[in-house]
Amino acid sequence: MQVVNFTEARNNLKRLLDEVDDDADYTISNRRDSADAVVMGLDYFNGIMETLHLLESPANAKHLMENIQQYREGQAKTENLLND
């Protein structure tokens, strides 16, 4: 994440957009007389929205957290889903 002022963001918009896309990150633009704004690539935004959607359901969130814990404890296993 980086923070830039509005003038820098405006003067370097192409570079800023390329950076957030290439780095899968976001940039905050400070504005003097208005609320700050966030610039991020569409893939990054979609990932956040998907995560929020998956965690909306308490039952789904619980299931996901249990699976993450199993993975951290080395209880997860991998399987091939497609036969070659």
KEFI-134720 format. One record per residue (C-alpha): x, y, z. Coordinates in steps of 0.1 Angstrom, whole numbers, plus 5000, padded with zeros to 4 digits. Each point is the difference from the previous one (the first is absolute). Layout:
BEGIN
XYZ
...
This chain:
BEGIN
500050005000
501150354993
498650345008
500250294976
498450344999
497450084975
502350214978
502549724997
497349754993
498550224973
503450084984
501149635000
496749824995
501249764974
503049895021
497849985031
497549784982
502749784986
501649965034
496849895018
499349764972
503549854998
500449985038
496549885009
499950285025
498350335007
500850365003
498450265022
499750354986
499950285026
497850294991
500250335019
496350105001
498349674994
500149645013
502949794989
499549754972
501449654993
501249884966
500349634994
500149764971
496849824990
501449655009
500950135035
496650155005
498249684987
502149795025
498950225029
496449984989
500149624996
501549975035
497350225015
497349804982
501449675014
500250135035
496550155000
498449675010
501049915036
499949634992
502250044969
502450225020
500349735027
500649734974
502750214983
501750085033
500049635010
501649914967
502750275004
500749865035
500349644986
502450134973
502250185026
500149685021
501249804970
496749804997
499250114965
500649784970
500250074963
498349814973
500050024962
496650114988
500549924964
501449684985
502750064974
